[in-house]
Amino acid sequence: MVRRLSARLCWSGRDTVPVETVTLTPPPALSPTLGCDAVGIPARHGFRLLGHLPRKGCVFADTHWWWWIVPAGSDAELTWPLPAHYAKGARVPATDPQLIHWPDDGSPYTPPIPLYLMACQLTGTAPRWAVGIGRHA
């Protein structure tokens, strides 16, 4: 479920600190037909989000972050608020994340729009949609 990759981060442009990067993958029984990205939220907000989202897909967690699996491209037309972290390909900076929530149905995904709106609410940020969304030519 978690594939390990190696990565290094630069601090102050001089020193490098090894950081483990992993790719989160849903369990084999849950088919990710739309590809996988992940949205990370600091762990201090994890239970609150989990309790308020109308539908939850696969959720992974480690000590510092909780990661929700979303369909690939769920960052299109959205600006995810800080401190949320959007990870393309579900490649996340994490230490031994574990699957902590298995969805009730056969889809590994958390719907991105309710997750986005909850992340905005948690951070006190107004949702930002791309200009022209909803306009018809």
C-alpha positions as CSV (number, residue, x, y, z in Angstrom):
1,M,0.0,0.0,0.0
2,V,2.9,2.3,0.5
3,R,5.8,2.4,-1.9
4,R,9.0,4.0,-0.7
5,L,11.1,6.5,-2.7
6,S,14.1,8.4,-1.7
7,A,14.3,12.2,-1.7
8,R,16.3,15.0,-0.2
9,L,15.2,18.5,0.8
10,C,17.4,21.5,1.0
11,W,17.3,23.8,4.0
12,S,18.7,27.3,3.7
13,G,20.1,26.3,0.3
14,R,23.2,24.7,1.9
15,D,22.4,21.7,4.1
16,T,20.4,18.7,2.9
17,V,18.3,16.6,5.2
18,P,17.1,13.2,4.1
19,V,13.4,13.0,4.0
20,E,11.5,9.8,3.2
21,T,8.9,10.1,0.5
22,V,6.3,7.4,0.0
23,T,3.6,6.8,-2.6
24,L,0.2,6.0,-1.1
25,T,-1.7,3.4,-2.9
26,P,-5.2,2.2,-2.1
27,P,-5.6,-1.5,-1.1
28,P,-5.9,-3.8,-4.2
29,A,-9.6,-4.4,-3.5
30,L,-10.3,-0.7,-4.2
31,S,-9.7,0.2,-7.8
32,P,-8.2,3.7,-8.4
33,T,-9.7,4.1,-11.9
34,L,-9.3,7.9,-11.8
35,G,-5.6,7.9,-10.8
36,C,-4.5,9.0,-7.4
37,D,-3.4,12.2,-5.8
38,A,-3.4,13.0,-2.1
39,V,-4.4,15.9,0.1
40,G,-2.5,16.3,3.4
41,I,-3.8,18.0,6.4
42,P,-1.9,18.4,9.7
43,A,-2.8,15.6,12.1
44,R,-4.3,18.0,14.7
45,H,-7.2,18.5,12.2
46,G,-7.5,14.8,11.2
47,F,-10.4,13.6,13.4
48,R,-12.4,16.8,12.9
49,L,-12.2,16.4,9.1
50,L,-12.9,12.7,9.2
51,G,-16.0,13.3,11.4
52,H,-17.5,16.0,9.2
53,L,-16.9,14.9,5.7
54,P,-20.0,13.3,4.1
55,R,-18.0,10.6,2.4
56,K,-14.5,9.4,3.1
57,G,-12.3,7.4,0.9
58,C,-8.9,5.9,1.9
59,V,-7.2,8.0,4.6
60,F,-3.6,7.4,5.6
61,A,-1.9,8.9,8.6
62,D,1.5,9.2,10.3
63,T,2.4,11.2,13.4
64,H,2.2,14.6,11.7
65,W,-0.1,14.4,8.7
66,W,-3.3,12.7,7.6
67,W,-3.6,12.1,3.8
68,W,-6.9,11.7,1.9
69,I,-6.8,10.0,-1.5
70,V,-8.5,12.1,-4.2
71,P,-8.9,11.6,-7.9
72,A,-5.8,12.7,-10.0
73,G,-6.2,16.3,-11.1
74,S,-8.2,17.4,-8.1
75,D,-6.0,20.5,-7.9
76,A,-7.3,21.8,-11.2
77,E,-9.1,25.2,-10.8
78,L,-8.5,25.2,-7.0
79,T,-5.9,26.8,-4.7
80,W,-5.6,24.5,-1.7
81,P,-5.2,26.6,1.5
82,L,-2.1,26.4,3.6
83,P,-1.2,24.3,5.5
84,A,-2.9,21.8,3.3
85,H,-0.5,20.0,1.0
86,Y,-1.5,18.7,-2.4
87,A,0.6,15.7,-3.6
88,K,0.4,14.7,-7.2
89,G,0.6,11.0,-7.7
90,A,0.0,10.6,-4.0
91,R,3.8,11.0,-3.4
92,V,3.9,12.4,0.1
93,P,6.7,13.3,2.6
94,A,5.7,10.9,5.4
95,T,7.2,8.5,7.8
96,D,5.4,5.1,7.7
97,P,1.9,6.2,7.0
98,Q,-0.8,3.7,7.8
99,L,-4.3,3.2,6.3
100,I,-6.6,4.4,9.1
101,H,-9.9,4.6,7.2
102,W,-11.3,2.1,4.7
103,P,-14.2,3.5,2.6
104,D,-17.7,2.0,3.1
105,D,-18.1,1.5,-0.7
106,G,-15.7,0.3,-3.4
107,S,-14.2,3.7,-4.2
108,P,-10.9,4.8,-2.7
109,Y,-11.6,8.5,-3.2
110,T,-12.7,11.3,-0.9
111,P,-14.7,13.8,-3.0
112,P,-12.3,16.7,-3.4
113,I,-14.8,19.6,-3.3
114,P,-16.2,18.8,0.2
115,L,-12.6,18.2,1.4
116,Y,-11.5,21.5,-0.1
117,L,-14.3,23.4,1.5
118,M,-13.6,21.8,4.9
119,A,-9.9,22.7,4.5
120,C,-10.8,26.3,3.8
121,Q,-13.1,26.3,6.8
122,L,-10.4,24.9,9.1
123,T,-7.9,27.5,8.0
124,G,-10.3,30.5,7.9
125,T,-9.6,30.9,4.2
126,A,-12.2,31.9,1.6
127,P,-12.5,29.3,-1.2
128,R,-10.7,30.4,-4.4
129,W,-12.0,29.2,-7.7
130,A,-10.3,29.9,-11.0
131,V,-11.6,32.8,-12.9
132,G,-14.2,31.8,-15.5
133,I,-15.4,28.7,-13.7
134,G,-19.0,28.2,-14.4
135,R,-19.1,30.6,-17.3
136,H,-20.5,29.4,-20.6
137,A,-19.1,30.5,-23.9
